[in-house]
Amino acid sequence: MNSEFIKRIFSSLILLPVSIYIIIYDNMIFKLFLVICLIISIYEWNLMKKNKLLNISGLFFLLFAFLLAYKLRYDFNENYNYFLITILVCVFTDIGGYIFGKIFKGPKLTKISPNKTYSGMIGGFLLSLITLQILFNLKTLNIEINLSLNSILFIFFISLSSQIGDICISYFKRKSKIKDTGKLIPGHGGLLDRIDGIIFAIPAAYFIILNNLI
């Protein structure tokens, strides 16, 4: 077990419960948290060397994603369930992809991100599905959505969106010839390295819920 993996585990053990607390219990801190994350994300995006048009497009997408993050949290009768589920799916998709990819290896998913494998992609979806199933049954986080075919499909599309986001940011990092977007989070890199999947999954989640597709 290398030192980077240990750092990654410890960082996750700290960040996940803190993030869940902010999402559920404290509206003002949540809003401040979103603003701080947006500022850091814009800063890290600007550090990557890209052409001007791409840079501006990325900034607009970040603003769009964070606006929908706010709306996803507050638009649906101030019910945090959808937002929390989206975040948890992204987190456990990332963890599942990392663990399954390391254990089973196998064919590479894409040249854009050489560490991504088909086993990791499947593992990310499975771990997010299993984890949400456990949370639904235990009612640990007071999530009020039953696990049905629709919610399974929702988890699948959010997991898929998260993995696409991860690959997209990896592409831009590769073009910029950098490994991480920053050094803010031990074991993960920058904030964008941590939320790359989330900023793609949130618009997908908002669109699905807004159009009553689940």
NORKA-V110324 format. One record per residue. N is the residue number from 0. PHI is phi in degrees with one decimal (999 if undefined). OMEGA is omega in radians with two decimals (NA if undefined). NEAR is the number of other ideal C-beta (glycine too) atoms within 12 Angstrom. Layout:
# NORKA-V110324
n=N phi=PHI omega=OMEGA near=NEAR
n=N phi=PHI omega=OMEGA near=NEAR
This chain:
# NORKA-V110324
n=0 phi=999 omega=-3.06 near=11
n=1 phi=-79.3 omega=-3.05 near=10
n=2 phi=-65.2 omega=3.14 near=11
n=3 phi=-64.3 omega=3.12 near=19
n=4 phi=-66.9 omega=3.11 near=18
n=5 phi=-63.0 omega=3.09 near=14
n=6 phi=-60.5 omega=-3.13 near=20
n=7 phi=-61.9 omega=-3.14 near=27
n=8 phi=-63.8 omega=-3.11 near=21
n=9 phi=-64.1 omega=3.11 near=17
n=10 phi=-61.8 omega=-3.14 near=28
n=11 phi=-65.6 omega=3.14 near=25
n=12 phi=-64.1 omega=3.11 near=17
n=13 phi=-86.7 omega=-3.03 near=18
n=14 phi=-69.1 omega=-3.04 near=29
n=15 phi=-62.9 omega=3.13 near=27
n=16 phi=-63.8 omega=3.11 near=18
n=17 phi=-63.5 omega=3.14 near=18
n=18 phi=-63.7 omega=3.13 near=32
n=19 phi=-62.7 omega=3.12 near=26
n=20 phi=-60.2 omega=-3.12 near=18
n=21 phi=-63.1 omega=-3.13 near=26
n=22 phi=-64.6 omega=-3.00 near=37
n=23 phi=-85.1 omega=-2.84 near=25
n=24 phi=-106.1 omega=-2.97 near=18
n=25 phi=-131.7 omega=-3.06 near=18
n=26 phi=-64.6 omega=-3.10 near=17
n=27 phi=-65.3 omega=3.13 near=11
n=28 phi=-65.2 omega=3.11 near=17
n=29 phi=-60.4 omega=-3.14 near=29
n=30 phi=-63.8 omega=3.10 near=19
n=31 phi=-65.1 omega=3.12 near=15
n=32 phi=-60.2 omega=3.12 near=28
n=33 phi=-61.8 omega=-3.12 near=35
n=34 phi=-63.5 omega=3.14 near=19
n=35 phi=-62.0 omega=3.13 near=18
n=36 phi=-62.9 omega=3.11 near=32
n=37 phi=-63.6 omega=-3.13 near=29
n=38 phi=-61.9 omega=3.13 near=19
n=39 phi=-64.3 omega=-3.13 near=27
n=40 phi=-62.5 omega=3.11 near=36
n=41 phi=-62.8 omega=3.12 near=29
n=42 phi=-61.4 omega=-3.12 near=20
n=43 phi=-67.6 omega=3.11 near=34
n=44 phi=-62.5 omega=-3.14 near=37
n=45 phi=-68.5 omega=3.13 near=24
n=46 phi=-71.8 omega=3.13 near=25
n=47 phi=-79.4 omega=-3.07 near=31
n=48 phi=-79.3 omega=3.13 near=16
n=49 phi=-138.0 omega=3.07 near=22
n=50 phi=-74.6 omega=-2.99 near=13
n=51 phi=-62.1 omega=-3.11 near=11
n=52 phi=-62.8 omega=3.13 near=10
n=53 phi=-65.1 omega=3.13 near=20
n=54 phi=-62.4 omega=3.13 near=21
n=55 phi=-66.0 omega=3.12 near=16
n=56 phi=-60.1 omega=3.12 near=16
n=57 phi=-64.4 omega=3.12 near=32
n=58 phi=-64.8 omega=3.10 near=24
n=59 phi=-64.3 omega=3.13 near=16
n=60 phi=-66.1 omega=3.10 near=28
n=61 phi=-61.8 omega=3.09 near=37
n=62 phi=-60.4 omega=3.13 near=23
n=63 phi=-62.3 omega=-3.11 near=22
n=64 phi=-64.3 omega=-3.13 near=38
n=65 phi=-72.9 omega=3.05 near=32
n=66 phi=-63.0 omega=3.12 near=22
n=67 phi=-69.4 omega=3.04 near=32
n=68 phi=-62.0 omega=3.10 near=38
n=69 phi=-63.6 omega=-3.10 near=27
n=70 phi=-68.1 omega=3.11 near=23
n=71 phi=-62.9 omega=3.13 near=37
n=72 phi=-75.0 omega=-2.97 near=34
n=73 phi=-117.5 omega=-3.02 near=21
n=74 phi=-74.6 omega=-3.01 near=19
n=75 phi=-103.5 omega=-3.12 near=24
n=76 phi=56.1 omega=-3.13 near=11
n=77 phi=52.3 omega=3.12 near=17
n=78 phi=-93.2 omega=-3.07 near=20
n=79 phi=-81.3 omega=-3.02 near=33
n=80 phi=-54.8 omega=-3.07 near=31
n=81 phi=-63.4 omega=3.13 near=38
n=82 phi=-63.6 omega=-3.11 near=38
n=83 phi=-63.6 omega=3.12 near=37
n=84 phi=-61.4 omega=3.13 near=44
n=85 phi=-59.4 omega=3.13 near=48
n=86 phi=-63.9 omega=-3.12 near=40
n=87 phi=-64.1 omega=3.09 near=43
n=88 phi=-60.5 omega=3.13 near=48
n=89 phi=-62.8 omega=-3.11 near=45
n=90 phi=-62.8 omega=-3.07 near=38
n=91 phi=-78.9 omega=2.96 near=36
n=92 phi=-65.2 omega=3.13 near=46
n=93 phi=-64.6 omega=-3.14 near=43
n=94 phi=-65.3 omega=-3.14 near=36
n=95 phi=-62.5 omega=3.12 near=36
n=96 phi=-63.3 omega=-3.14 near=38
n=97 phi=-66.3 omega=-3.08 near=32
n=98 phi=-68.6 omega=-3.11 near=26
n=99 phi=-64.4 omega=3.12 near=29
n=100 phi=-64.1 omega=3.13 near=31
n=101 phi=-69.7 omega=-3.07 near=22
n=102 phi=-77.3 omega=-2.99 near=16
n=103 phi=-95.3 omega=3.14 near=19
n=104 phi=51.3 omega=3.12 near=18
n=105 phi=91.9 omega=-3.07 near=17
n=106 phi=-60.3 omega=3.12 near=16
n=107 phi=-74.1 omega=-3.13 near=18
n=108 phi=-76.8 omega=-3.11 near=27
n=109 phi=-158.9 omega=3.09 near=21
n=110 phi=-72.6 omega=-3.13 near=13
n=111 phi=-60.7 omega=3.14 near=20
n=112 phi=-129.5 omega=-2.99 near=29
n=113 phi=-58.5 omega=-3.13 near=19
n=114 phi=-81.5 omega=-3.12 near=24
n=115 phi=-81.6 omega=3.12 near=36
n=116 phi=-128.4 omega=3.08 near=27
n=117 phi=-64.7 omega=3.11 near=20
n=118 phi=-64.8 omega=3.09 near=26
n=119 phi=-66.3 omega=3.12 near=36
n=120 phi=-61.9 omega=3.12 near=36
n=121 phi=-66.5 omega=-3.14 near=28
n=122 phi=-62.0 omega=3.11 near=33
n=123 phi=-62.2 omega=3.12 near=42
n=124 phi=-65.8 omega=-3.10 near=35
n=125 phi=-62.9 omega=-3.12 near=27
n=126 phi=-66.7 omega=3.11 near=32
n=127 phi=-65.4 omega=3.12 near=42
n=128 phi=-66.5 omega=-3.14 near=29
n=129 phi=-64.1 omega=-3.13 near=25
n=130 phi=-62.8 omega=3.12 near=33
n=131 phi=-65.6 omega=3.08 near=39
n=132 phi=-60.4 omega=3.12 near=25
n=133 phi=-63.1 omega=-3.13 near=18
n=134 phi=-65.8 omega=3.08 near=28
n=135 phi=-61.2 omega=-3.08 near=26
n=136 phi=-69.0 omega=-3.10 near=14
n=137 phi=-82.2 omega=-3.06 near=12
n=138 phi=53.7 omega=-3.07 near=14
n=139 phi=-58.3 omega=-3.05 near=17
n=140 phi=-111.4 omega=3.13 near=28
n=141 phi=57.6 omega=3.09 near=18
n=142 phi=-79.5 omega=-2.99 near=31
n=143 phi=-103.4 omega=3.13 near=18
n=144 phi=-116.3 omega=3.12 near=30
n=145 phi=-77.5 omega=3.13 near=17
n=146 phi=-79.2 omega=-3.12 near=24
n=147 phi=-129.2 omega=3.10 near=14
n=148 phi=-59.7 omega=-3.14 near=11
n=149 phi=-62.6 omega=-3.12 near=17
n=150 phi=-70.5 omega=3.06 near=31
n=151 phi=-65.0 omega=3.10 near=25
n=152 phi=-64.4 omega=3.09 near=18
n=153 phi=-60.1 omega=3.13 near=35
n=154 phi=-60.1 omega=-3.14 near=42
n=155 phi=-61.5 omega=-3.10 near=28
n=156 phi=-68.7 omega=3.09 near=31
n=157 phi=-69.3 omega=3.09 near=46
n=158 phi=-61.0 omega=3.13 near=45
n=159 phi=-63.2 omega=3.12 near=29
n=160 phi=-61.3 omega=3.13 near=35
n=161 phi=-62.4 omega=-3.12 near=42
n=162 phi=-70.1 omega=3.06 near=42
n=163 phi=-64.6 omega=3.10 near=31
n=164 phi=-61.2 omega=3.11 near=35
n=165 phi=-59.4 omega=-3.12 near=40
n=166 phi=-67.7 omega=-3.14 near=30
n=167 phi=-61.7 omega=3.13 near=28
n=168 phi=-66.5 omega=3.07 near=41
n=169 phi=-60.8 omega=3.12 near=31
n=170 phi=-61.3 omega=-3.12 near=23
n=171 phi=-67.4 omega=3.08 near=32
n=172 phi=-64.3 omega=-3.14 near=31
n=173 phi=-64.0 omega=3.11 near=24
n=174 phi=-65.2 omega=3.13 near=18
n=175 phi=-87.0 omega=3.12 near=24
n=176 phi=60.5 omega=3.06 near=11
n=177 phi=-128.4 omega=-3.14 near=23
n=178 phi=-86.5 omega=-3.11 near=20
n=179 phi=-128.6 omega=3.11 near=27
n=180 phi=-79.7 omega=3.14 near=34
n=181 phi=-179.6 omega=-3.12 near=26
n=182 phi=-131.1 omega=-3.03 near=21
n=183 phi=-67.1 omega=-3.03 near=24
n=184 phi=-114.0 omega=-3.13 near=28
n=185 phi=-55.8 omega=3.12 near=24
n=186 phi=86.8 omega=-3.12 near=27
n=187 phi=-114.1 omega=-3.06 near=33
n=188 phi=107.0 omega=3.13 near=27
n=189 phi=-87.2 omega=3.12 near=30
n=190 phi=-64.0 omega=3.13 near=33
n=191 phi=-63.1 omega=3.06 near=42
n=192 phi=-64.8 omega=-3.10 near=36
n=193 phi=-85.6 omega=-3.04 near=38
n=194 phi=-109.5 omega=-3.10 near=41
n=195 phi=-56.4 omega=3.11 near=40
n=196 phi=-73.7 omega=-3.08 near=45
n=197 phi=-64.1 omega=-3.09 near=43
n=198 phi=-69.3 omega=3.02 near=44
n=199 phi=-92.8 omega=-3.09 near=36
n=200 phi=-72.5 omega=-3.10 near=45
n=201 phi=-63.1 omega=3.06 near=40
n=202 phi=-58.9 omega=3.12 near=31
n=203 phi=-63.4 omega=3.14 near=35
n=204 phi=-63.0 omega=-3.11 near=43
n=205 phi=-63.1 omega=3.14 near=33
n=206 phi=-64.0 omega=-3.13 near=24
n=207 phi=-62.6 omega=-3.09 near=30
n=208 phi=-71.0 omega=-3.11 near=31
n=209 phi=-61.2 omega=-3.11 near=17
n=210 phi=-96.7 omega=3.09 near=10
n=211 phi=52.3 omega=-3.14 near=10
n=212 phi=-87.1 omega=3.03 near=16
n=213 phi=-126.1 omega=NA near=29
